[in-house]
Amino acid sequence: MRKSFILTNIIVLIFILVFDVCYMFGGGLPAKSIASIMFVGAGVINLVYCFKNKNNLKFPIWMIVALVCAMLGDILLVLNFYLGTAVFALGHIFYLVSYCMLETINIRDLICGICISLISVTIILFTPFLDFGGSLMQSVCCTYAIIISFMVGKAISNLLKEKNQVNIIVAIGSILFFISDFMLMLDLFGGISVASYLCLSTYYPAQFLLAMSLFIYACVNSSKQEKNNSMSKAS
């Protein structure tokens, strides 16, 4: 059963990358929407695997909610930047909540979040070639930057606490997500056109990794459960 889920994830990833490239070079909301729907589909597929393995579902369910918000934000961003940004920000909050289901909140989370926020806000406020067209857009970007910074900070903090497979893939996905948004900012407000390609080439792989973390989570927990059962029988 595990092999079939791995194969399914690989197939979904291929479709995501194909439509990512189609949108990257051809544009169009349909290609973007399909790529976004596909990473949510990957999350749902892996959620089924969590159900089948009778895992604790707090992390998987919050992750699915976050992925759905990312999908909606991705689509709405094309139609209305402010609305898309708001939905994305809500998604980051749900990502943060899901990470809290892996490791309890601690002071290190706060330190990591504050450090990344300070760097992000400083770049937004003092980079001379960034033109936000007014204080409102700049304030929106600062608020968004703080939210995603705490999300990434929690992912890094979890990894620092315990270097397991789930925390590694979540941290990588979160960092790629952060890089993607940073590239989007350089594209929209810095006039660096090549940044749009870097944005898209990191965004969809990031979302897939976060969706894939549910499968890794189920596998790790299943292995622990099998080990505990073996130890119980031996005793």
ROLONU-506412 format. One record per residue (C-alpha): residue number from 1; residue in one letter; x, y, z. Coordinates in steps of 0.25 Angstrom, whole numbers, always signed. Layout:
<zakols>
@num = NUM; residu = A; px = X; py = Y; pz = Z
...
</zakols>
This chain:
<zakols>
@num = 1; residu = M; px = +0; py = +0; pz = +0
@num = 2; residu = R; px = +11; py = +10; pz = +3
@num = 3; residu = K; px = +18; py = +8; pz = -10
@num = 4; residu = S; px = +4; py = +11; pz = -17
@num = 5; residu = F; px = +4; py = +24; pz = -9
@num = 6; residu = I; px = +18; py = +28; pz = -13
@num = 7; residu = L; px = +15; py = +25; pz = -28
@num = 8; residu = T; px = +3; py = +34; pz = -27
@num = 9; residu = N; px = +10; py = +45; pz = -20
@num = 10; residu = I; px = +21; py = +44; pz = -31
@num = 11; residu = I; px = +10; py = +45; pz = -42
@num = 12; residu = V; px = +4; py = +57; pz = -35
@num = 13; residu = L; px = +17; py = +64; pz = -34
@num = 14; residu = I; px = +20; py = +62; pz = -49
@num = 15; residu = F; px = +6; py = +69; pz = -52
@num = 16; residu = I; px = +9; py = +80; pz = -43
@num = 17; residu = L; px = +22; py = +83; pz = -49
@num = 18; residu = V; px = +16; py = +82; pz = -63
@num = 19; residu = F; px = +6; py = +92; pz = -60
@num = 20; residu = D; px = +16; py = +101; pz = -52
@num = 21; residu = V; px = +24; py = +102; pz = -65
@num = 22; residu = C; px = +12; py = +104; pz = -74
@num = 23; residu = Y; px = +8; py = +116; pz = -65
@num = 24; residu = M; px = +22; py = +121; pz = -64
@num = 25; residu = F; px = +24; py = +122; pz = -79
@num = 26; residu = G; px = +10; py = +123; pz = -84
@num = 27; residu = G; px = +2; py = +130; pz = -73
@num = 28; residu = G; px = -12; py = +128; pz = -71
@num = 29; residu = L; px = -21; py = +126; pz = -59
@num = 30; residu = P; px = -25; py = +111; pz = -63
@num = 31; residu = A; px = -11; py = +106; pz = -62
@num = 32; residu = K; px = -8; py = +113; pz = -49
@num = 33; residu = S; px = -21; py = +108; pz = -43
@num = 34; residu = I; px = -19; py = +93; pz = -47
@num = 35; residu = A; px = -5; py = +94; pz = -41
@num = 36; residu = S; px = -11; py = +99; pz = -28
@num = 37; residu = I; px = -22; py = +89; pz = -28
@num = 38; residu = M; px = -12; py = +78; pz = -30
@num = 39; residu = F; px = -4; py = +81; pz = -18
@num = 40; residu = V; px = -17; py = +81; pz = -10
@num = 41; residu = G; px = -20; py = +67; pz = -16
@num = 42; residu = A; px = -6; py = +62; pz = -12
@num = 43; residu = G; px = -10; py = +67; pz = +2
@num = 44; residu = V; px = -23; py = +60; pz = +2
@num = 45; residu = I; px = -17; py = +47; pz = -3
@num = 46; residu = N; px = -7; py = +47; pz = +8
@num = 47; residu = L; px = -18; py = +50; pz = +18
@num = 48; residu = V; px = -25; py = +37; pz = +14
@num = 49; residu = Y; px = -12; py = +30; pz = +17
@num = 50; residu = C; px = -12; py = +36; pz = +31
@num = 51; residu = F; px = -26; py = +31; pz = +33
@num = 52; residu = K; px = -22; py = +17; pz = +28
@num = 53; residu = N; px = -11; py = +17; pz = +38
@num = 54; residu = K; px = -19; py = +22; pz = +49
@num = 55; residu = N; px = -10; py = +34; pz = +52
@num = 56; residu = N; px = -13; py = +45; pz = +61
@num = 57; residu = L; px = -20; py = +55; pz = +51
@num = 58; residu = K; px = -18; py = +68; pz = +58
@num = 59; residu = F; px = -5; py = +72; pz = +49
@num = 60; residu = P; px = -11; py = +66; pz = +36
@num = 61; residu = I; px = -24; py = +73; pz = +37
@num = 62; residu = W; px = -19; py = +87; pz = +40
@num = 63; residu = M; px = -9; py = +85; pz = +29
@num = 64; residu = I; px = -20; py = +82; pz = +19
@num = 65; residu = V; px = -27; py = +94; pz = +23
@num = 66; residu = A; px = -14; py = +102; pz = +21
@num = 67; residu = L; px = -12; py = +96; pz = +7
@num = 68; residu = V; px = -26; py = +100; pz = +3
@num = 69; residu = C; px = -24; py = +114; pz = +8
@num = 70; residu = A; px = -11; py = +114; pz = -1
@num = 71; residu = M; px = -19; py = +109; pz = -13
@num = 72; residu = L; px = -30; py = +120; pz = -11
@num = 73; residu = G; px = -19; py = +131; pz = -8
@num = 74; residu = D; px = -12; py = +126; pz = -21
@num = 75; residu = I; px = -24; py = +128; pz = -30
@num = 76; residu = L; px = -29; py = +140; pz = -23
@num = 77; residu = L; px = -16; py = +147; pz = -24
@num = 78; residu = V; px = -18; py = +148; pz = -39
@num = 79; residu = L; px = -32; py = +154; pz = -37
@num = 80; residu = N; px = -30; py = +163; pz = -25
@num = 81; residu = F; px = -16; py = +165; pz = -19
@num = 82; residu = Y; px = -21; py = +170; pz = -5
@num = 83; residu = L; px = -31; py = +158; pz = -4
@num = 84; residu = G; px = -21; py = +148; pz = -9
@num = 85; residu = T; px = -11; py = +153; pz = +1
@num = 86; residu = A; px = -21; py = +153; pz = +12
@num = 87; residu = V; px = -25; py = +138; pz = +9
@num = 88; residu = F; px = -10; py = +134; pz = +8
@num = 89; residu = A; px = -7; py = +141; pz = +22
@num = 90; residu = L; px = -19; py = +133; pz = +28
@num = 91; residu = G; px = -12; py = +120; pz = +21
@num = 92; residu = H; px = +1; py = +124; pz = +28
@num = 93; residu = I; px = -6; py = +124; pz = +42
@num = 94; residu = F; px = -12; py = +110; pz = +39
@num = 95; residu = Y; px = +2; py = +105; pz = +35
@num = 96; residu = L; px = +7; py = +111; pz = +48
@num = 97; residu = V; px = -4; py = +104; pz = +56
@num = 98; residu = S; px = -1; py = +91; pz = +49
@num = 99; residu = Y; px = +14; py = +92; pz = +53
@num = 100; residu = C; px = +9; py = +94; pz = +67
@num = 101; residu = M; px = +3; py = +80; pz = +66
@num = 102; residu = L; px = +17; py = +74; pz = +64
@num = 103; residu = E; px = +24; py = +82; pz = +75
@num = 104; residu = T; px = +18; py = +90; pz = +86
@num = 105; residu = I; px = +20; py = +105; pz = +86
@num = 106; residu = N; px = +33; py = +110; pz = +93
@num = 107; residu = I; px = +42; py = +122; pz = +95
@num = 108; residu = R; px = +51; py = +117; pz = +83
@num = 109; residu = D; px = +39; py = +119; pz = +74
@num = 110; residu = L; px = +37; py = +133; pz = +78
@num = 111; residu = I; px = +52; py = +136; pz = +76
@num = 112; residu = C; px = +53; py = +130; pz = +62
@num = 113; residu = G; px = +40; py = +137; pz = +58
@num = 114; residu = I; px = +45; py = +151; pz = +63
@num = 115; residu = C; px = +58; py = +150; pz = +57
@num = 116; residu = I; px = +53; py = +146; pz = +43
@num = 117; residu = S; px = +42; py = +157; pz = +44
@num = 118; residu = L; px = +52; py = +168; pz = +47
@num = 119; residu = I; px = +60; py = +164; pz = +35
@num = 120; residu = S; px = +48; py = +163; pz = +26
@num = 121; residu = V; px = +42; py = +177; pz = +31
@num = 122; residu = T; px = +56; py = +183; pz = +30
@num = 123; residu = I; px = +57; py = +179; pz = +15
@num = 124; residu = I; px = +43; py = +184; pz = +12
@num = 125; residu = L; px = +45; py = +198; pz = +19
@num = 126; residu = F; px = +59; py = +201; pz = +15
@num = 127; residu = T; px = +62; py = +194; pz = +2
@num = 128; residu = P; px = +63; py = +207; pz = -8
@num = 129; residu = F; px = +59; py = +200; pz = -21
@num = 130; residu = L; px = +46; py = +194; pz = -15
@num = 131; residu = D; px = +34; py = +203; pz = -19
@num = 132; residu = F; px = +21; py = +200; pz = -12
@num = 133; residu = G; px = +13; py = +211; pz = -18
@num = 134; residu = G; px = +9; py = +216; pz = -4
@num = 135; residu = S; px = +9; py = +213; pz = +11
@num = 136; residu = L; px = -3; py = +205; pz = +10
@num = 137; residu = M; px = +3; py = +194; pz = +1
@num = 138; residu = Q; px = +16; py = +195; pz = +9
@num = 139; residu = S; px = +8; py = +193; pz = +22
@num = 140; residu = V; px = +1; py = +181; pz = +16
@num = 141; residu = C; px = +14; py = +175; pz = +12
@num = 142; residu = C; px = +20; py = +177; pz = +26
@num = 143; residu = T; px = +8; py = +170; pz = +33
@num = 144; residu = Y; px = +9; py = +159; pz = +23
@num = 145; residu = A; px = +24; py = +157; pz = +25
@num = 146; residu = I; px = +23; py = +157; pz = +40
@num = 147; residu = I; px = +12; py = +146; pz = +39
@num = 148; residu = I; px = +20; py = +137; pz = +29
@num = 149; residu = S; px = +33; py = +140; pz = +37
@num = 150; residu = F; px = +26; py = +133; pz = +50
@num = 151; residu = M; px = +22; py = +122; pz = +41
@num = 152; residu = V; px = +36; py = +119; pz = +36
@num = 153; residu = G; px = +42; py = +122; pz = +50
@num = 154; residu = K; px = +33; py = +111; pz = +56
@num = 155; residu = A; px = +37; py = +101; pz = +45
@num = 156; residu = I; px = +52; py = +104; pz = +48
@num = 157; residu = S; px = +50; py = +104; pz = +63
@num = 158; residu = N; px = +43; py = +90; pz = +62
@num = 159; residu = L; px = +55; py = +85; pz = +54
@num = 160; residu = L; px = +65; py = +90; pz = +64
@num = 161; residu = K; px = +58; py = +83; pz = +75
@num = 162; residu = E; px = +57; py = +70; pz = +67
@num = 163; residu = K; px = +63; py = +66; pz = +54
@num = 164; residu = N; px = +53; py = +56; pz = +49
@num = 165; residu = Q; px = +48; py = +54; pz = +35
@num = 166; residu = V; px = +35; py = +61; pz = +37
@num = 167; residu = N; px = +42; py = +74; pz = +43
@num = 168; residu = I; px = +52; py = +74; pz = +32
@num = 169; residu = I; px = +42; py = +73; pz = +20
@num = 170; residu = V; px = +33; py = +84; pz = +27
@num = 171; residu = A; px = +45; py = +93; pz = +29
@num = 172; residu = I; px = +50; py = +92; pz = +15
@num = 173; residu = G; px = +36; py = +94; pz = +10
@num = 174; residu = S; px = +34; py = +106; pz = +19
@num = 175; residu = I; px = +47; py = +112; pz = +15
@num = 176; residu = L; px = +44; py = +110; pz = +0
@num = 177; residu = F; px = +30; py = +117; pz = +2
@num = 178; residu = F; px = +37; py = +129; pz = +9
@num = 179; residu = I; px = +47; py = +130; pz = -3
@num = 180; residu = S; px = +36; py = +129; pz = -13
@num = 181; residu = D; px = +28; py = +141; pz = -6
@num = 182; residu = F; px = +41; py = +149; pz = -5
@num = 183; residu = M; px = +44; py = +147; pz = -20
@num = 184; residu = L; px = +29; py = +151; pz = -23
@num = 185; residu = M; px = +32; py = +164; pz = -15
@num = 186; residu = L; px = +44; py = +166; pz = -24
@num = 187; residu = D; px = +36; py = +164; pz = -36
@num = 188; residu = L; px = +24; py = +172; pz = -33
@num = 189; residu = F; px = +31; py = +184; pz = -25
@num = 190; residu = G; px = +45; py = +183; pz = -30
@num = 191; residu = G; px = +44; py = +182; pz = -45
@num = 192; residu = I; px = +53; py = +169; pz = -45
@num = 193; residu = S; px = +46; py = +161; pz = -55
@num = 194; residu = V; px = +54; py = +149; pz = -54
@num = 195; residu = A; px = +49; py = +148; pz = -39
@num = 196; residu = S; px = +36; py = +143; pz = -44
@num = 197; residu = Y; px = +42; py = +130; pz = -50
@num = 198; residu = L; px = +49; py = +128; pz = -37
@num = 199; residu = C; px = +36; py = +130; pz = -29
@num = 200; residu = L; px = +29; py = +120; pz = -37
@num = 201; residu = S; px = +40; py = +110; pz = -37
@num = 202; residu = T; px = +40; py = +110; pz = -22
@num = 203; residu = Y; px = +25; py = +112; pz = -19
@num = 204; residu = Y; px = +19; py = +99; pz = -24
@num = 205; residu = P; px = +31; py = +90; pz = -20
@num = 206; residu = A; px = +29; py = +96; pz = -6
@num = 207; residu = Q; px = +14; py = +93; pz = -6
@num = 208; residu = F; px = +16; py = +79; pz = -10
@num = 209; residu = L; px = +27; py = +77; pz = +1
@num = 210; residu = L; px = +17; py = +82; pz = +11
@num = 211; residu = A; px = +6; py = +73; pz = +5
@num = 212; residu = M; px = +16; py = +61; pz = +5
@num = 213; residu = S; px = +20; py = +63; pz = +20
@num = 214; residu = L; px = +6; py = +57; pz = +23
@num = 215; residu = F; px = +11; py = +44; pz = +16
@num = 216; residu = I; px = +24; py = +45; pz = +24
@num = 217; residu = Y; px = +17; py = +47; pz = +37
@num = 218; residu = A; px = +8; py = +35; pz = +35
@num = 219; residu = C; px = +21; py = +26; pz = +31
@num = 220; residu = V; px = +29; py = +31; pz = +43
@num = 221; residu = N; px = +17; py = +29; pz = +53
@num = 222; residu = S; px = +14; py = +15; pz = +47
@num = 223; residu = S; px = +29; py = +11; pz = +49
@num = 224; residu = K; px = +28; py = +16; pz = +63
@num = 225; residu = Q; px = +15; py = +8; pz = +66
@num = 226; residu = E; px = +21; py = -5; pz = +60
@num = 227; residu = K; px = +34; py = -3; pz = +68
@num = 228; residu = N; px = +25; py = -1; pz = +81
@num = 229; residu = N; px = +17; py = -13; pz = +78
@num = 230; residu = S; px = +29; py = -22; pz = +75
@num = 231; residu = M; px = +35; py = -17; pz = +89
@num = 232; residu = S; px = +22; py = -20; pz = +96
@num = 233; residu = K; px = +21; py = -35; pz = +90
@num = 234; residu = A; px = +36; py = -37; pz = +94
@num = 235; residu = S; px = +33; py = -33; pz = +108
</zakols>
